[in-house]
């Protein structure tokens, strides 16, 4: 059984003794320190004398309701997060809860896995808020999880600061794995909406047939299986920010509906007869060239210009210089802490390998590589032989005659790109092809 390393303190508030006992036993088994209270008055007394990371409260309780308790916590304890559970789910209740500051809203009955997942997610958001105001130790700069001191990432920090000060729609563009959601979170948590919900939505990960009901919600009886009304992501984000990741994956029909939300500031639930006004800031992200999709007729031009009020281009890792070393050290510290072992050091050869590699998967790939190396290496020094095979020099791979033509071409393209530090225009000139052909080859390479 996986245990939480930091032993966060959680207060559970519910007027049902059986529910309190079950939740306390469940949380304790995962290593959390748990306090219980049968009502809001008792909970407030505990909060006055005990530092609590998370309050999990029932919605309907005698005398003082869960909503009133959420309001009290938000007004008096900025370092405490709130999660609400209820057996009487309504759209109005969910919207009101998140407006008051509850990060998660869980409907009974729920499984143990669903409950623990919600607790972990809420505590992760709390940790993000706690560290957002100051850089981690020994790092030149960090903002909401974004780490770096290169000129390229410095421009991103400046753009985040400007975007956070206004309420305009923002488009975040960059390759997969560059940290687009981190930028979106940084904008939200640096803005006046920081105390309201941040709702990320992976548009490419939700089937097209379900995307409308997930975004806008639905009323009871709207379709087969709609046994009760349910709020969508836009209603849940009321007062805060919704982050539409992979916006380029949406269909033209869905783009029309999103355009209406941007224009009219209202949403219509599936099966409803009229729309509802919303107060939500929209941030979007894409790893595609939307302007090219517009020219092909695959993305609506009017929606493109509505989303493109402010654009923040996120540089790939290969264009961020020594940031790769800072990130590697940060990830090493993170995973070493999780494994309860000393933070390992990197040899000069390993650091050179990091700097010389092309990083097609960007920061996400780097994080995965560091995690693998930390797990698979026993010593306190990470050297070149500990790196994945494709990052190490191989005489057979470079000069052997046992490779296919495709492997030779792949290796040559990678070497050319590395020699020009990822400059695609210069690489295309050396290879004698145009940028479009190079992009296609890079997609094939992966």
N, C-alpha and C positions, 0 to 999 in steps of 0.2 A: 504493500500500500504506500502510495506516494505521500510524503509529509511536506507541509509547508515549512520553509527554513526559518522564517522570521518570527513565528508564533504571534501573529496578529491577534489583537483582542477584539472580540465580537460580543455585542449585546443583543440578545434576542428578546423581543417584546411580543407577548401574545396572552390573551386571557384564557386560553385553553391549556390546562396543565399537561395533557397528553402530548399536545403539539410541541410545547416547550421541551419536554423530556426527549422526544424523538430528535428534534433539531439539535439540542445540546449534545446528545450522544453521537450524532452524525458528525458534527463539527469537531468535537473532541477527538474523534478517531482519526482526523486528518491533521491533528497537532495544533489546532487553534485553541486559544484561551477563551472560554465562553462564560458570559454572565447572562442571567435570565431575569426578567421582570414580568409580572402579571398585568401590568398596565403602564400608562404613560407617566403617572406620578412617580411610581417606583423607578422607572427608567431614568427620569430626570435626576433623581437623587444619585443614582449610580454615575451618571454622566458628570455630575458636579464634583465627584471625588475620585473618579477613575478615568485615565486616558483610554478612550475607545476608538478603534480604527473604523469599525463598521457597526451600524445599527440595522438589524433586520426586524421590521415591525409589521404586525398585522394591520390591515386597513380598518376593519370594523371592530372597535373596542368600546366598552361602556365609559361614560363620563368624557374622556378626552380621546378623540379618534386618532388613528394612525396619521392622517393628513396633518392634524394639528401638531403631532409630535415631530413630523418631518419639518414643518415650518419652524418649530422651536429650535431644532438642531441646526438648520440652515442659518438661523439668525444668531446663534451663539457658539457654534463649534465648526469653524471652517476647516479643521483637519480631520473631521469625521465624515465618513461616507454613509449613505442610506440606501437600503434595499427594501422594497415593499412586497409582501406576500398577501394574497387574499383568495377567498373562495367565492367572492361575489364580484366577478370581473365585469366592468362596464367600460365603454370607451371614455366616458366622461371621467371616471375614476382614474383610469390610466393617464389620461392627458393631464389631469389636475396633479397627480402624483409627480410626474416628471417635471411639470412646470414649477412645482415647489422645490424640486431638487433631488428626488429619488432617482438614482442612476439605473436601477433595475426594477422591473415590475413583474413578479412571478405569480402565475395563477395556479391555485390548487385544483386538482391533485397534480403533483410533479414527482418525477423520479429522483432518487438520490443523486444520480449523475447530473441531471438537469440543475438541481439545487446547488451542488458543489461547483459546477461550471459557472453559474451565475455569481456565486460568492467570489470565485477567483477573478472573474472579469471585473467585478466591482472594485476589488482590492487593487487590481492592476491600474485601474483608472485613478484610484486614490494615490498610488505611488507616482504616477505620471504627474499629477498635480503638485505633489510634494517636491519633486525634483525639478519642476519646470522653471523655477525662479533662479536657480544657481547652477553653475557648471560642476560636473563631477570632479573630484580631486585629481590632480596631476594631468588634467586635460586642458589644452589651450582654450577651447570654447565648446559649449554644448547648449542647445536650445531645444527643449521638449524631445530629447532623444536624438537630435541631429548633432553630429560631432564633426568638427573639421576647422581648419584654419586657412585653407586655400582661398585664393581670390574667387574661384568659381562658387564655392559654397558661401563665401562672404556675401556675394550678390544675392543669394537666396535668403540669407538672414535679413538683409536689408529689405527685400521684397516682402517677407513675412511681416516685418514691423509695420510697413506701410499698409499692407492689406488688412492687418488687424485693427487699424485705426478707423477704417471705414466699413460700410455695410454692403459693398458691391460684391457681385458674383465673381468668383475666381476660378480660372482654369489652370490646373497644374499639369504640365506636360513633361514626360520623361520616359526612359526605357523601363521595362519591368525590373523591379528590385532596387530602384534608386531611392525609395523612401517617400513616395508621393503622399501616403496616408500620414506619415510623420509631419510633413509640411502642413497638411490640412489640420491636424490636431494642434500644431503650433499656432496657426492662425486663430483657431477657435479659442484656445486657452489663453491667448494673449489679448483677446478682444473683450468688449463689455458683455458678451454672451457667455463668458467662461463658466459661470455658475449654472448654466442651463445645459441640457443634454447635447452631446455630440454623437450623431448616429451615422456610422459608416455603412454603406450599402455597396456590395459588389454586384454591379448590374450584369456582368458577364457570368456570374455564378448562379443566377436565379433563372430558371426556365422562363421563356418568353410568355408562356400561358399563365404563369403565376406572378410575373413582375408587377402588373397593374394592381392586383389585390394586395401585394406585399407593400408597395409604395403608398397607395392611397387608402387601404383598408376596405372593408366590405360590411354591408348590413346583413342582418339575419335573413336567410331565404334568398340571397342574391344568386346563389347557384347551389347545385347539389353538394351537400356536405357543409354548407354554411349554416350551422345550427345555432350560432350566436354571432352578434356583431363584433367586429374586431378592428381596432385602430391600426392604421398603416404607419410606415416609417415617418412620413411627413407629419402626422399628428403627434407621434411620439417625440419628434424633434421640436415641438412647439416652444418658441422662445429661444431656441438654440440654433444648431447647425446640422445640416444633413450633407454628407459627403458621398457623392455619386461617383464611385470608382468605375473605370472601364466604361465610361459613358459612350464611347464609340461602338460598343457592342449592342446598343439598343436598336430596335427596329424603327422604321420610319413612322409606324402607327404610334409607338410609344413616344417618339420624339415630339409628335403633335401634342400629346397630353402633357409632356414636360414643359413645352413652350407655353401652354396655357397657365401652368402653375407660375412660371416666371413672369408672365405678363399680368395676370390678374391677382396673384398672391392668394389663390384659393384652390382647394382640391375637392373632387367629387368622388365619394366612396363608391365602389362597385355596388350597383343595385339601389343607390340613393337617388332621390328626385331633385335634389338641389345641392349646390356646392357649399363648402365652409371656408371662411377666411382663415388664413394661417399666418403666423409670424415666424418664418424660418429663413435662415441664410443658407444659400446653396453654394457649395464648393464642388467642383467636378475635376476628374483626372482622366488622362488617357495616355496610352503608350503608342497611339497611332497618330498619323498625320491627318488631323480632321479636315484641314483645308483641301487636301487631296481627295478625301472621301466626299467632300462637298462637290468638287468638280466632277466626280464620278456619279453623283446623284445618290450616294449611299448615306449621306448625312445632310439634314436640312440646313440650308444657309441661314435662315432666320434664327434657328436655335443656336447655331454656331456663334453668331454675333451677339446673341443674348448671353451666352455663357462666357464669351471671350472679352468681358469688360476689363479684367486684369488677368494677365498671363504670367505664370511663374515657370520658366523652363528649368528643369532640374538636371544638372549635369551628370553624365555617367561617371562611375567610379574611376575609370581610366583617365579622365580629364581633371582629376582632383589632386594630382601630385602625391605628396606625402600624407594626405588624409588617410590613405589606405593603411598606413602604419599605425596611425592613431586609432583607427577603427579596429584594427587587429588586436591592439593592446587592450582596448575597451572590452571587446568580446571575450578575450582571454580571461580578463578579470571577472567578467560576468559568469562564464561557465565554470571557472575554477571555484567561485563562491558556491555555485549550485552543487558542486561535487565535494565541497568542504575540503579543499586542498590548496596548497600555496599557489600563487599566480606564477605560471612558468614564464621564462624569458625566451626570446627568439634570438637565434644566432644571426650573424650578418648574412650568411648564405640564405637563410629562410626569409629575411627581410628583403633581400635582393629579388628573391622569387616572387614575393608579393608585389613589388614595384614593377617587375618585368612582365607579369601576367596581364592578359587583356581584360579579364573579368567580364565576360559577356552577361553573366547573371547579376553583376553589380554588387551592391552592399549585401543583398540577401544571399548571394553565392558566397561572399566572404564570410558572413556569419556562419553559414553551414560548414564551410571548410574549417573554421576555427573550432567549432563544436566537435567536429569529427576528430581533429588533431588532439584536442584536449582529452577526449574520451579514450582515444587509442594509444596515447603516449603516457608512460609511467614516470619518466624523469621530470626534472624541473627545467630542462632546456629543450626547446623545439628547434630541431635542425632540419636541413633540407631533405634528408631521407624520410623524415616524418610527414612531408608534404604529399598530397595526392600525386599519383604517377604522371598525370598530364601536366603538372607544374614543374617537374624535374627534367633535367637534360637527359637525353637518351641517345647514345651513339647509333644504336640500331634504328631508332625512330627517325633520326636526322639523316642518316646516310645509307641505311640498309636497302637491299633490293627485294625485300619481301613485302613491300607495301603496294596497295592498289593505287591506281591513278588518282582516285578521289582522295585518298589519305595524303598523297604527295601534295595535291592542290590545297587541301585544307591546311596542312602544315605551312606551306609557303604563304598563304594568305595571312595566317596568324603571325608569322614572322615579319612580314611587311608591315602589318598594322602595328606590331610592337615597336618596330624600328622608327616609325613616325609618330609614336605615342598616341595611337588611336585616331589620327587625323584621316578621316575617310576620303576627303578630296585628294590629299597627297597620295594616299595608298592606291586610290583608283588610277591616278596618273602613272604610278610606278607599274601597276599591274596591266596598264593599257586597256582599261575598261571604264565605263561610266559609273557614276555613283549608284544609279538604279540597279545595275548588274551586280555591283558590289554588295548592296543591301540584300539582294536575293541570295547571293552566296553566303552571306552571314546568317541569314535565316536557315539555310540548309545546314550550315555548320552547327548552329544552335548556340 
